[in-house]
Amino acid sequence: MAGCYLHIPFCRQACYYCNFHFSTSLRLMDEMVQALCREIQLQASAWHNHRFETIYFGGGTPSLLSASQLQQLLETIYRFYEVSADAEITLEANPDDMDHHKLATWKQAGINRLSIGVQALSDQLLRALHRSHDARQAKESVLLALDQGFERISVDLIYGIPGLTDACWEKEIETFISLHVPHLSCYALTVEPQTALDHLIRKHQFPSVEDEQAARQYLMLLDRMEAAGYEAYEISNFARPGHRSRHNSLYWQGIPYLGIGPSAHSYQPPIRRWNIAHNLKYLQSIRQDQIPFEEEYLTPTMQYNEYVMLHLRTMEGVDEEALALYFGKAYVNYFQQQIQPWIHTCHVIHQSSHYTLSKTGRLFADRIAAALFAEDADLHTKD
């Protein structure tokens, strides 16, 4: 069981908040698609024992791909790998790339799930974020996808944006609930170093992002999604029953995944690899049938830290019995000791052998995970 991620490193324009790897020049798009197909072939021997349950086109903006390019990439994967008959095949799409014809070609190519980058339903906020679509296109894109028969749809939204009032945020949530969108991914606006947003804030050309606003709007989101029957199955992800993202769930469960393209990450426990985040250097290496990557070996303690961090983000939480099975008693003892203060403050709920974050605990997920991280010196006993 495994997943496959393809990074399409091109965008029509740069969103101010984004720190992913991409280029706004589309000049190398055709050559990049050929290189991705070649990397798919080059990676095949190392993944012959895995069957892909998911394929995910991310970026960047994968919806910039032509129907023939998309078809070529998928055909290459199916030629060299075993793919489950009911594989989830997701395409990230921008609203301004979507029309009836494109949706039909995507469906014909094999795409059965769309992740639509709506982000906001306000023209003012979309301009502030430097998105390439407007509010009308944002809503219409979802309606078009539903009309085209896509049953698996996810909408991306951002909260905590300066100028996004609580009333407007509530209206955005209600809009997609009323449209029966089965999955929402909602993220706080984050100021990443060296992004345009970081620069604008430092120059006092964009308001500072307020943690209090983000926390308040996140708790609003939790309450409303719960009332509407969505599972808050991961901190930022909400799904109607049966509509979880199978691909993203692989990451949170520590299941192997192959990354194709510049900056893409792969994971085959205990090895993590990542390709160079540079389009030209990536293309030059692939022309020579070499994959430009770095890798690291995850020690048991590093794997424990990652397990705790990822599982704590999910509604299932961390299971003591699984910890004991995968890592041994020393790690369980350490975890039990470190988690106690967070149970006492009601940030963590302990039921049977499971530890999950409370609603307020979700606001401090990164801090709690960091407090649970171990170093080899912390483990004084061995199983």
Backbone hydrogen bonds in HBPLUS format (Angstrom, degrees):
<---DONOR---> <-ACCEPTOR-->    atom                        ^
c    i                          cat <-CA-CA->   ^        H-A-AA   ^      H-
h    n   atom  resd res      DA  || num        DHA   H-A  angle D-A-AA Bond
n    s   type  num  typ     dist DA aas  dist angle  dist       angle   num
A0002-ALA N   A0051-ARG O   2.96 MM  49  5.85 126.5  2.25 155.4 148.8     1
A0053-GLU N   A0002-ALA O   2.78 MM  51  5.92 164.0  1.80 171.4 167.8     2
A0003-GLY N   A0256-PRO O   3.20 MM 253  6.70 141.6  2.35 133.6 144.7     3
A0258-LEU N   A0003-GLY O   2.84 MM 255  6.27 157.7  1.89 154.0 156.4     4
A0004-CYS N   A0054-THR O   2.97 MM  50  6.18 145.6  2.09 133.1 143.9     5
A0056-TYR N   A0004-CYS O   2.78 MM  52  6.21 152.8  1.86 159.0 167.9     6
A0005-TYR N   A0258-LEU O   2.74 MM 253  6.08 168.8  1.75 169.6 173.1     7
A0260-ILE N   A0005-TYR O   2.77 MM 255  6.10 158.1  1.81 160.5 168.2     8
A0006-LEU N   A0056-TYR O   2.85 MM  50  6.19 164.3  1.87 165.8 166.9     9
A0058-GLY N   A0006-LEU O   2.90 MM  52  6.05 160.4  1.94 159.2 165.8    10
A0007-HIS N   A0260-ILE O   2.85 MM 253  6.18 170.2  1.86 172.8 174.1    11
A0008-ILE N   A0058-GLY O   2.84 MM  50  6.11 165.7  1.86 147.3 151.0    12
A0010-PHE N   A0008-ILE O   2.98 MM   2  5.89 139.7  2.14  98.4  91.4    13
A0023-SER N   A0009-PRO O   2.92 MM  14  6.09 133.3  2.15 118.4 127.8    14
A0061-THR N   A0010-PHE O   2.76 MM  51  5.85 132.1  1.98 158.5 161.5    15
A0011-CYS N   A0023-SER O   2.94 MM  12  6.09 151.5  2.02 144.4 146.8    16
A0018-CYS N   A0015-CYS O   3.31 MM   3  5.59 157.5  2.36 110.9 117.2    17
A0016-TYR N   A0129-LEU O   3.02 MM 113  5.50 156.4  2.08 137.2 143.6    18
A0197-LEU N   A0016-TYR O   2.80 MM 181  4.87 148.3  1.90 140.3 129.7    19
A0029-MET N   A0026-LEU O   3.10 MM   3  5.33 166.3  2.12 118.6 119.4    20
A0032-MET N   A0028-LEU O   2.83 MM   4  5.95 152.1  1.91 154.6 163.5    21
A0033-VAL N   A0029-MET O   3.02 MM   4  6.31 156.3  2.08 154.1 159.2    22
A0034-GLN N   A0030-ASP O   3.21 MM   4  6.56 158.8  2.26 148.2 153.3    23
A0035-ALA N   A0031-GLU O   2.94 MM   4  6.22 150.4  2.03 144.2 152.9    24
A0036-LEU N   A0032-MET O   2.81 MM   4  6.10 155.8  1.87 154.2 160.5    25
A0037-CYS N   A0033-VAL O   3.03 MM   4  6.28 158.7  2.07 147.2 152.6    26
A0038-ARG N   A0034-GLN O   2.99 MM   4  6.27 148.6  2.09 140.6 149.6    27
A0039-GLU N   A0035-ALA O   2.81 MM   4  6.15 156.4  1.87 151.8 158.2    28
A0040-ILE N   A0036-LEU O   2.91 MM   4  6.14 158.0  1.96 150.2 156.3    29
A0041-GLN N   A0037-CYS O   3.21 MM   4  6.54 151.8  2.29 141.2 147.4    30
A0042-LEU N   A0038-ARG O   2.92 MM   4  6.23 159.6  1.96 150.8 156.9    31
A0043-GLN N   A0039-GLU O   2.88 MM   4  6.02 149.0  1.98 157.1 163.0    32
A0044-ALA N   A0041-GLN O   3.20 MM   3  5.32 148.2  2.31 103.1 112.3    33
A0046-ALA N   A0043-GLN O   3.13 MM   3  5.83 137.4  2.32 119.9 129.7    34
A0047-TRP N   A0044-ALA O   2.97 MM   3  5.27 155.8  2.03 110.9 118.8    35
A0050-HIS N   A0047-TRP O   3.14 MM   3  5.46 165.6  2.16 115.6 118.1    36
A0052-PHE N   A0082-GLU O   2.89 MM  30  6.32 160.3  1.93 159.4 154.8    37
A0084-SER N   A0052-PHE O   2.88 MM  32  5.99 173.4  1.89 156.6 158.2    38
A0088-GLU N   A0053-GLU O   3.02 MM  35  6.51 151.4  2.10 152.8 149.9    39
A0055-ILE N   A0088-GLU O   2.86 MM  33  6.30 154.0  1.92 157.8 161.4    40
A0090-THR N   A0055-ILE O   2.85 MM  35  6.30 153.4  1.92 163.1 165.6    41
A0057-PHE N   A0090-THR O   2.87 MM  33  6.06 168.9  1.88 151.9 155.5    42
A0092-GLU N   A0057-PHE O   3.08 MM  35  6.17 156.2  2.14 160.8 166.1    43
A0064-LEU N   A0061-THR O   3.08 MM   3  5.89 162.9  2.11 124.8 127.6    44
A0065-LEU N   A0062-PRO O   2.97 MM   3  5.69 165.3  1.99 121.0 125.7    45
A0070-LEU N   A0066-SER O   2.99 MM   4  6.24 164.9  2.02 156.4 160.2    46
A0071-GLN N   A0067-ALA O   2.93 MM   4  6.07 160.0  1.97 146.3 152.4    47
A0072-GLN N   A0068-SER O   2.91 MM   4  6.03 153.2  1.98 141.5 148.8    48
A0073-LEU N   A0069-GLN O   3.06 MM   4  6.32 159.4  2.10 150.1 154.3    49
A0074-LEU N   A0070-LEU O   3.07 MM   4  6.33 166.7  2.09 153.4 156.9    50
A0075-GLU N   A0071-GLN O   2.87 MM   4  6.01 162.8  1.90 152.2 157.5    51
A0076-THR N   A0072-GLN O   3.03 MM   4  6.17 149.5  2.13 142.3 150.1    52
A0077-ILE N   A0073-LEU O   3.10 MM   4  6.42 156.7  2.16 147.7 153.4    53
A0078-TYR N   A0074-LEU O   2.98 MM   4  6.26 167.6  2.00 156.4 159.2    54
A0079-ARG N   A0075-GLU O   2.94 MM   4  6.04 135.8  2.14 137.1 149.0    55
A0080-PHE N   A0076-THR O   3.20 MM   4  6.39 147.6  2.31 146.8 153.0    56
A0081-TYR N   A0077-ILE O   2.94 MM   4  5.75 134.3  2.15 155.5 165.2    57
A0087-ALA N   A0084-SER O   3.16 MM   3  4.99 150.3  2.25 115.3 110.9    58
A0112-ASN N   A0089-ILE O   3.03 MM  23  5.50 151.1  2.12 140.7 149.8    59
A0113-ARG N   A0089-ILE O   3.09 MM  24  5.90 128.3  2.37 156.1 144.9    60
A0091-LEU N   A0113-ARG O   3.00 MM  22  6.49 146.4  2.11 148.8 156.6    61
A0115-SER N   A0091-LEU O   3.02 MM  24  6.12 164.6  2.05 139.2 139.9    62
A0093-ALA N   A0115-SER O   2.84 MM  22  6.05 160.3  1.88 149.1 151.3    63
A0117-GLY N   A0093-ALA O   2.93 MM  24  6.20 162.6  1.96 159.5 165.1    64
A0097-ASP N   A0094-ASN O   2.95 MM   3  5.52 163.1  1.97 122.3 127.9    65
A0098-MET N   A0095-PRO O   3.20 MM   3  5.45 167.2  2.22 112.6 116.2    66
A0103-LEU N   A0099-ASP O   2.98 MM   4  6.12 170.3  1.99 162.7 165.8    67
A0104-ALA N   A0100-HIS O   3.01 MM   4  6.15 153.6  2.08 144.0 151.1    68
A0105-THR N   A0101-HIS O   3.00 MM   4  6.32 155.7  2.06 150.6 157.1    69
A0106-TRP N   A0102-LYS O   2.87 MM   4  6.12 157.4  1.92 155.1 161.4    70
A0107-LYS N   A0103-LEU O   3.00 MM   4  6.19 160.6  2.04 146.7 151.8    71
A0108-GLN N   A0104-ALA O   2.95 MM   4  6.15 156.7  2.01 145.2 152.0    72
A0109-ALA N   A0105-THR O   2.93 MM   4  6.10 144.9  2.05 142.3 151.5    73
A0111-ILE N   A0106-TRP O   3.03 MM   5  5.48 153.7  2.11 156.1 148.3    74
A0110-GLY N   A0107-LYS O   3.13 MM   3  5.26 142.3  2.27  99.2 110.0    75
A0114-LEU N   A0152-ARG O   3.04 MM  38  6.55 154.2  2.11 152.3 157.9    76
A0154-SER N   A0114-LEU O   2.77 MM  40  6.13 151.0  1.85 158.1 166.9    77
A0116-ILE N   A0154-SER O   2.75 MM  38  6.08 163.3  1.78 164.3 158.8    78
A0118-VAL N   A0116-ILE O   2.94 MM   2  5.78 132.7  2.17 108.1  93.9    79
A0156-ASP N   A0116-ILE O   2.92 MM  40  6.12 166.2  1.94 160.8 159.4    80
A0120-ALA N   A0118-VAL O   2.83 MM   2  5.67 144.3  1.95  98.4  91.7    81
A0119-GLN N   A0156-ASP O   2.68 MM  37  5.42 167.5  1.69 146.5 145.8    82
A0158-ILE N   A0119-GLN O   3.02 MM  39  5.07 157.2  2.07 134.5 128.8    83
A0126-LEU N   A0122-SER O   2.88 MM   4  6.09 161.5  1.92 157.1 162.9    84
A0127-ARG N   A0123-ASP O   2.94 MM   4  6.09 156.0  2.00 146.6 152.6    85
A0128-ALA N   A0124-GLN O   3.00 MM   4  6.22 150.9  2.09 139.4 148.1    86
A0129-LEU N   A0125-LEU O   2.96 MM   4  6.23 142.1  2.11 145.1 154.3    87
A0131-ARG N   A0126-LEU O   2.92 MM   5  5.30 177.4  1.92 156.2 156.6    88
A0130-HIS N   A0127-ARG O   2.99 MM   3  4.77 146.5  2.10  96.2 106.9    89
A0138-ALA N   A0134-ASP O   3.00 MM   4  6.26 150.1  2.09 147.2 156.6    90
A0139-LYS N   A0135-ALA O   3.17 MM   4  6.46 162.8  2.20 153.7 154.5    91
A0140-GLU N   A0136-ARG O   2.96 MM   4  6.09 167.0  1.98 154.4 158.7    92
A0141-SER N   A0137-GLN O   2.86 MM   4  5.82 148.4  1.96 145.3 151.8    93
A0143-LEU N   A0139-LYS O   3.21 MM   4  6.56 161.6  2.24 150.1 155.3    94
A0144-LEU N   A0140-GLU O   2.79 MM   4  5.99 157.9  1.84 153.1 159.1    95
A0145-ALA N   A0141-SER O   3.03 MM   4  6.23 159.3  2.08 143.3 148.4    96
A0146-LEU N   A0142-VAL O   3.00 MM   4  6.25 161.9  2.03 151.9 156.6    97
A0147-ASP N   A0143-LEU O   2.88 MM   4  6.03 157.7  1.93 147.2 153.9    98
A0148-GLN N   A0144-LEU O   2.87 MM   4  6.07 140.3  2.03 144.6 155.5    99
A0150-PHE N   A0145-ALA O   3.07 MM   5  5.59 160.1  2.11 162.6 156.2   100
A0149-GLY N   A0146-LEU O   3.06 MM   3  5.23 156.2  2.12 103.7 111.0   101
A0155-VAL N   A0183-HIS O   3.04 MM  28  6.52 147.9  2.15 141.3 147.8   102
A0185-SER N   A0155-VAL O   2.91 MM  30  6.12 166.5  1.93 148.1 150.8   103
A0157-LEU N   A0185-SER O   2.90 MM  28  6.32 153.4  1.97 156.4 161.6   104
A0187-TYR N   A0157-LEU O   2.96 MM  30  6.42 159.7  2.00 155.3 158.4   105
A0159-TYR N   A0187-TYR O   2.96 MM  28  6.23 154.4  2.02 141.2 149.2   106
A0189-LEU N   A0159-TYR O   2.90 MM  30  6.11 147.1  2.01 168.1 174.0   107
A0164-LEU N   A0161-ILE O   2.85 MM   3  5.39 163.8  1.88 146.1 146.4   108
A0169-TRP N   A0165-THR O   2.94 MM   4  6.19 158.9  1.98 151.8 158.1   109
A0170-GLU N   A0166-ASP O   2.89 MM   4  6.07 160.1  1.93 148.7 153.9   110
A0171-LYS N   A0167-ALA O   3.01 MM   4  6.23 151.9  2.09 141.4 149.3   111
A0172-GLU N   A0168-CYS O   2.96 MM   4  6.25 151.0  2.04 147.2 154.5   112
A0173-ILE N   A0169-TRP O   3.10 MM   4  6.41 165.3  2.12 154.2 156.9   113
A0174-GLU N   A0170-GLU O   2.97 MM   4  6.21 165.0  2.00 150.9 155.2   114
A0175-THR N   A0171-LYS O   2.92 MM   4  6.07 147.6  2.03 144.4 153.0   115
A0176-PHE N   A0172-GLU O   3.40 MM   4  6.77 157.1  2.46 152.9 155.4   116
A0177-ILE N   A0173-ILE O   3.06 MM   4  6.32 150.7  2.15 150.1 159.3   117
A0178-SER N   A0174-GLU O   2.88 MM   4  5.95 163.9  1.90 151.0 155.0   118
A0179-LEU N   A0175-THR O   3.14 MM   4  6.36 133.5  2.37 133.2 145.3   119
A0181-VAL N   A0176-PHE O   3.13 MM   5  5.62 166.6  2.15 170.2 169.1   120
A0180-HIS N   A0177-ILE O   2.97 MM   3  5.10 156.1  2.03 106.1 113.3   121
A0240-ARG N   A0182-PRO O   2.88 MM  58  5.24 159.0  1.93 152.3 154.7   122
A0184-LEU N   A0238-PHE O   2.86 MM  54  5.20 159.6  1.91 149.8 156.6   123
A0238-PHE N   A0184-LEU O   2.88 MM  54  5.20 160.4  1.92 161.2 165.9   124
A0186-CYS N   A0236-SER O   2.81 MM  50  5.19 152.8  1.88 149.1 155.8   125
A0195-THR N   A0192-GLU O   3.32 MM   3  5.90 148.4  2.43 139.8 135.9   126
A0199-HIS N   A0195-THR O   3.11 MM   4  6.44 159.3  2.15 149.3 154.7   127
A0200-LEU N   A0196-ALA O   2.85 MM   4  6.10 160.9  1.88 152.7 157.9   128
A0201-ILE N   A0197-LEU O   2.97 MM   4  6.16 159.8  2.01 153.4 158.1   129
A0202-ARG N   A0198-ASP O   3.05 MM   4  6.23 160.2  2.09 146.5 152.2   130
A0203-LYS N   A0199-HIS O   2.99 MM   4  6.22 139.5  2.16 143.5 154.6   131
A0205-GLN N   A0200-LEU O   2.76 MM   5  4.97 166.7  1.77 160.5 156.4   132
A0204-HIS N   A0201-ILE O   2.98 MM   3  4.88 158.6  2.03 103.9 109.1   133
A0214-ALA N   A0210-GLU O   3.25 MM   4  6.58 165.3  2.28 151.6 155.2   134
A0215-ALA N   A0211-ASP O   2.91 MM   4  6.11 163.7  1.94 155.3 159.3   135
A0216-ARG N   A0212-GLU O   3.02 MM   4  6.14 163.7  2.05 146.9 151.5   136
A0217-GLN N   A0213-GLN O   2.94 MM   4  6.13 164.1  1.97 154.5 158.8   137
A0218-TYR N   A0214-ALA O   2.89 MM   4  6.02 142.8  2.03 143.8 154.1   138
A0219-LEU N   A0215-ALA O   3.07 MM   4  6.31 161.0  2.11 150.8 154.7   139
A0220-MET N   A0216-ARG O   3.08 MM   4  6.34 150.2  2.17 143.0 151.5   140
A0221-LEU N   A0217-GLN O   3.04 MM   4  6.17 154.0  2.11 136.8 143.5   141
A0222-LEU N   A0218-TYR O   2.91 MM   4  6.27 160.3  1.95 154.0 158.5   142
A0223-ASP N   A0219-LEU O   3.12 MM   4  6.30 169.6  2.14 149.2 151.1   143
A0224-ARG N   A0220-MET O   3.03 MM   4  6.22 166.7  2.04 153.8 157.7   144
A0225-MET N   A0221-LEU O   2.92 MM   4  5.97 167.4  1.94 158.2 161.8   145
A0226-GLU N   A0222-LEU O   3.04 MM   4  6.09 159.0  2.09 146.8 152.9   146
A0227-ALA N   A0223-ASP O   3.06 MM   4  6.23 159.1  2.11 144.7 150.4   147
A0228-ALA N   A0224-ARG O   3.02 MM   4  6.19 138.4  2.19 140.0 151.1   148
A0230-TYR N   A0225-MET O   2.91 MM   5  5.26 162.8  1.94 159.0 153.3   149
A0229-GLY N   A0226-GLU O   3.13 MM   3  5.28 162.5  2.16 106.4 111.4   150
A0231-GLU N   A0239-ALA O   2.66 MM   8  5.18 171.3  1.66 150.2 147.8   151
A0239-ALA N   A0231-GLU O   2.99 MM   8  5.18 152.7  2.07 137.0 144.0   152
A0315-MET N   A0233-TYR O   3.08 MM  82  4.80 150.2  2.17 114.3 114.6   153
A0237-ASN N   A0234-GLU O   2.94 MM   3  5.02 155.3  2.01 112.0 120.2   154
A0235-ILE N   A0313-ARG O   2.96 MM  78  5.45 130.8  2.21 139.7 154.5   155
A0243-HIS N   A0240-ARG O   2.93 MM   3  5.56 146.1  2.04 155.2 154.7   156
A0249-SER N   A0245-SER O   3.12 MM   4  6.11 147.7  2.23 138.1 147.5   157
A0250-LEU N   A0246-ARG O   3.26 MM   4  6.53 132.8  2.50 136.2 146.1   158
A0250-LEU N   A0247-HIS O   2.97 MM   3  5.34 137.2  2.16 105.5 117.1   159
A0251-TYR N   A0248-ASN O   3.07 MM   3  5.32 120.6  2.43 101.0 114.4   160
A0252-TRP N   A0248-ASN O   3.29 MM   4  6.72 160.4  2.33 150.7 154.6   161
A0253-GLN N   A0249-SER O   2.98 MM   4  6.09 135.9  2.18 142.8 154.2   162
A0255-ILE N   A0250-LEU O   3.01 MM   5  5.06 160.7  2.05 151.9 150.9   163
A0254-GLY N   A0251-TYR O   3.16 MM   3  5.30 159.8  2.20 104.6 110.8   164
A0257-TYR N   A0267-TYR O   3.05 MM  10  5.29 144.5  2.18 132.2 143.1   165
A0267-TYR N   A0257-TYR O   2.77 MM  10  5.29 160.4  1.81 156.2 160.0   166
A0264-ALA N   A0261-GLY O   3.13 MM   3  5.48 160.6  2.17 127.7 132.1   167
A0263-SER N   A0276-ILE O   3.05 MM  13  5.23 127.1  2.35 107.3 113.2   168
A0275-ASN N   A0264-ALA O   2.94 MM  11  5.49 164.6  1.97 153.4 156.0   169
A0266-SER N   A0273-ARG O   2.80 MM   7  5.09 159.4  1.84 145.1 147.9   170
A0273-ARG N   A0266-SER O   2.99 MM   7  5.09 162.5  2.02 135.5 140.9   171
A0268-GLN N   A0271-ILE O   2.93 MM   3  5.26 164.4  1.96 162.8 166.1   172
A0271-ILE N   A0268-GLN O   2.74 MM   3  5.26 163.7  1.77 131.1 128.5   173
A0298-LEU N   A0270-PRO O   2.76 MM  28  5.16 176.3  1.76 164.0 165.2   174
A0272-ARG N   A0296-GLU O   3.04 MM  24  5.48 166.2  2.06 158.2 162.7   175
A0296-GLU N   A0272-ARG O   2.87 MM  24  5.48 150.7  1.95 153.5 162.9   176
A0274-TRP N   A0294-GLU O   2.92 MM  20  5.57 154.7  1.98 154.4 158.7   177
A0294-GLU N   A0274-TRP O   3.00 MM  20  5.57 153.7  2.07 148.6 154.5   178
A0276-ILE N   A0292-PRO O   2.87 MM  16  5.76 148.6  1.97 160.3 158.5   179
A0282-TYR N   A0278-HIS O   2.92 MM   4  5.98 155.2  1.98 154.7 162.5   180
A0283-LEU N   A0279-ASN O   2.93 MM   4  6.15 165.5  1.95 154.2 157.7   181
A0284-GLN N   A0280-LEU O   2.91 MM   4  6.14 161.2  1.94 151.4 156.7   182
A0285-SER N   A0281-LYS O   3.09 MM   4  6.24 157.3  2.14 144.3 149.4   183
A0286-ILE N   A0282-TYR O   3.00 MM   4  6.25 167.4  2.01 156.9 160.4   184
A0287-ARG N   A0283-LEU O   2.99 MM   4  6.15 151.5  2.08 149.4 156.6   185
A0288-GLN N   A0285-SER O   2.91 MM   3  5.27 138.4  2.09 105.7 117.7   186
A0290-GLN N   A0285-SER O   2.98 MM   5  5.10 162.8  2.01 136.5 136.2   187
A0289-ASP N   A0286-ILE O   2.83 MM   3  4.69 158.9  1.88 109.9 111.9   188
A0303-GLN N   A0299-THR O   2.88 MM   4  6.17 156.7  1.93 157.5 164.8   189
A0304-TYR N   A0300-PRO O   2.84 MM   4  6.08 149.9  1.93 145.2 153.8   190
A0305-ASN N   A0301-THR O   2.97 MM   4  6.22 163.3  2.00 149.4 152.9   191
A0306-GLU N   A0302-MET O   3.04 MM   4  6.25 156.6  2.10 144.6 150.8   192
A0307-TYR N   A0303-GLN O   2.84 MM   4  6.01 155.6  1.90 146.0 153.4   193
A0308-VAL N   A0304-TYR O   2.95 MM   4  6.20 166.5  1.97 159.7 161.8   194
A0309-MET N   A0305-ASN O   3.01 MM   4  6.15 167.5  2.02 147.6 151.4   195
A0310-LEU N   A0306-GLU O   2.95 MM   4  6.04 171.6  1.96 154.4 156.5   196
A0311-HIS N   A0307-TYR O   2.94 MM   4  5.90 166.2  1.96 151.5 156.0   197
A0312-LEU N   A0308-VAL O   2.98 MM   4  5.77 150.8  2.07 143.3 150.8   198
A0313-ARG N   A0310-LEU O   3.18 MM   3  5.45 142.2  2.33 102.0 112.2   199
A0314-THR N   A0311-HIS O   3.07 MM   3  5.35 156.4  2.13 107.6 114.9   200
A0317-GLY N   A0314-THR O   3.18 MM   3  5.29 134.9  2.39  98.5 110.3   201
A0318-VAL N   A0355-TYR O   2.92 MM  37  5.16 151.5  2.00 150.1 150.3   202
A0355-TYR N   A0318-VAL O   2.86 MM  37  5.16 147.8  1.97 145.4 155.8   203
A0323-LEU N   A0319-ASP O   2.97 MM   4  6.31 157.8  2.02 153.0 160.0   204
A0320-GLU N   A0353-SER O   2.83 MM  33  5.22 171.8  1.83 155.8 157.1   205
A0324-ALA N   A0320-GLU O   2.89 MM   4  6.20 159.3  1.94 153.9 158.8   206
A0325-LEU N   A0321-GLU O   3.00 MM   4  6.20 153.9  2.06 142.0 149.4   207
A0326-TYR N   A0322-ALA O   2.88 MM   4  6.03 167.1  1.89 157.6 159.9   208
A0327-PHE N   A0323-LEU O   2.79 MM   4  5.57 158.9  1.83 149.6 156.3   209
A0328-GLY N   A0324-ALA O   3.04 MM   4  4.40 135.8  2.25 105.0 116.9   210
A0332-VAL N   A0328-GLY O   3.37 MM   4  6.71 154.3  2.44 143.0 150.4   211
A0333-ASN N   A0329-LYS O   2.85 MM   4  6.09 166.1  1.87 160.3 162.7   212
A0334-TYR N   A0330-ALA O   3.09 MM   4  6.26 156.9  2.14 140.7 147.0   213
A0335-PHE N   A0331-TYR O   2.88 MM   4  6.05 162.8  1.91 149.4 154.2   214
A0336-GLN N   A0332-VAL O   2.88 MM   4  6.10 168.6  1.89 157.8 160.4   215
A0337-GLN N   A0333-ASN O   3.10 MM   4  6.26 154.1  2.17 143.8 150.4   216
A0338-GLN N   A0334-TYR O   3.00 MM   4  6.23 164.8  2.03 154.3 158.0   217
A0339-ILE N   A0335-PHE O   2.95 MM   4  5.99 146.0  2.06 154.5 162.9   218
A0342-TRP N   A0339-ILE O   3.06 MM   3  5.57 127.6  2.35 113.7 126.6   219
A0343-ILE N   A0339-ILE O   3.17 MM   4  6.51 138.5  2.35 148.2 160.0   220
A0343-ILE N   A0340-GLN O   3.02 MM   3  5.11 130.3  2.28 101.6 115.4   221
A0344-HIS N   A0340-GLN O   3.03 MM   4  6.31 161.2  2.07 160.5 165.2   222
A0345-THR N   A0341-PRO O   3.17 MM   4  6.41 140.9  2.33 136.8 146.2   223
A0347-HIS N   A0342-TRP O   2.93 MM   5  5.27 141.8  2.08 163.4 169.8   224
A0348-VAL N   A0342-TRP O   3.08 MM   6  5.51 140.4  2.25 130.0 125.7   225
A0346-CYS N   A0343-ILE O   3.03 MM   3  5.03 158.8  2.07 105.7 111.3   226
A0358-SER N   A0347-HIS O   2.98 MM  11  5.28 169.3  1.99 127.3 130.0   227
A0349-ILE N   A0356-THR O   2.67 MM   7  5.23 169.8  1.68 164.5 167.9   228
A0356-THR N   A0349-ILE O   2.96 MM   7  5.23 161.1  1.99 148.4 153.4   229
A0351-GLN N   A0354-HIS O   2.97 MM   3  5.35 159.1  2.01 153.0 159.0   230
A0354-HIS N   A0351-GLN O   2.84 MM   3  5.35 160.9  1.88 141.8 141.3   231
A0362-ARG N   A0358-SER O   2.96 MM   4  6.22 136.6  2.15 147.4 156.3   232
A0362-ARG N   A0359-LYS O   3.27 MM   3  5.37 134.5  2.49  95.8 106.9   233
A0363-LEU N   A0360-THR O   3.05 MM   3  5.46 144.3  2.18 106.9 116.6   234
A0364-PHE N   A0361-GLY O   2.92 MM   3  5.30 149.7  2.02 109.0 118.4   235
A0368-ILE N   A0364-PHE O   2.88 MM   4  6.08 162.3  1.91 163.7 169.4   236
A0369-ALA N   A0365-ALA O   2.92 MM   4  6.07 166.8  1.93 152.2 156.1   237
A0370-ALA N   A0366-ASP O   2.98 MM   4  6.12 160.0  2.02 144.5 150.1   238
A0371-ALA N   A0367-ARG O   3.09 MM   4  6.32 146.3  2.21 140.4 148.9   239
A0371-ALA N   A0368-ILE O   3.10 MM   3  5.12 120.2  2.47  95.1 109.9   240
A0372-LEU N   A0368-ILE O   3.19 MM   4  6.50 127.4  2.48 140.2 153.8   241
A0372-LEU N   A0369-ALA O   2.97 MM   3  5.12 139.5  2.14 101.1 113.3   242
A0373-PHE N   A0370-ALA O   3.30 MM   3  5.22 150.3  2.39  96.7 105.1   243
A0378-ASP N   A0375-GLU O   2.78 MM   3  5.39 152.8  1.85 120.3 129.1   244
A0379-LEU N   A0376-ASP O   3.21 MM   3  5.66 159.0  2.26 111.7 117.6   245
